[in-house]
Amino acid sequence: MALLILGLAIFLGSHSLRMLAPGWRDARLAQLGEKGWKGAFSLLSAAGLVLVVWGYGQARGDGAALWAAPTWARHAVGGLMLPSFILLVAAYVPGTRIKSALGHPMLAGTALWAFAHLIANGRPAALVLFGAFLAWAATDFVSARRRDRAAGRRYRAQGLARDVTVVVLGSAIWAAFAFWGHAWLIGVAPFRIG
């Protein structure tokens, strides 16, 4: 569990600098330059993510379940993951109504992902992993929206075609991950085929 916690501290901590230490972040950005900052940030984030994956893999089955997932949980998670994937895709397609309404769809999608997985995972390591991501994403979403309001930043929608693209692409990625990718990467098949 220690590796998981260390990885979460590094990964989520580095992703919280704009929220928790904006002055320090801006000073490092000025010191290192944009490329230097992005390089250092990417390396630190990657190291944190590797520790999260490794630590969760080691701690995943440790400890008694804190709650038993209801029988419907696996399908609820699968259903909640569809809008989560759509939100994640919306973060990368400018000019959608989703981005216009939420401002930060990746944070909303991450919070939904974490919440959905908490429903079906009652082990201590799952509570630490998904609980940390849920708390971080919800807090950062509120902080980012405040920064947007303070800066007068608005995200304008630019047409229905972009929204359709996001929904179709997000749904396709969700289907590929739900029916094949999750079992291959995580070892759990959300929807068993055959």
C-alpha angles and dihedrals in degrees: 000000000000093000091050092051092046091049092049091049091052098041100040092035092056090047090051098056094098088053101039105027109018094155093052091046092050091048092052090046090053091045097048100030123232096289093045092048093048091048094050092043092050093050092048092046092048091050090050092048092050089052091048092052094043094044094047091048090054097043099036097102098032122117132013119296111268090208136003115243112237117245092252093054097091092056092042090054091049090051094047091049092064094069089039091060091045090053091049091052090046089061089067101041111074122215101032125141088235092059090042091054099040104025092205109043094166091063091047090048092049091050090050091048091051094045092048092051093049088061093061102033119068099166120114094244091052091050090052095045101042095032091054093048092046093050092045096046094047093047094045091047091056091045093049092049089051091051090050092051092046091051093043089238117165129180110220123211113231106191148318095267091070091052092049090049091053094048094046095044093043091049092049093050090046091052093048092049096042096049101034118356099058093054091045096047103029103024094236122106108211091191114026114214117205 
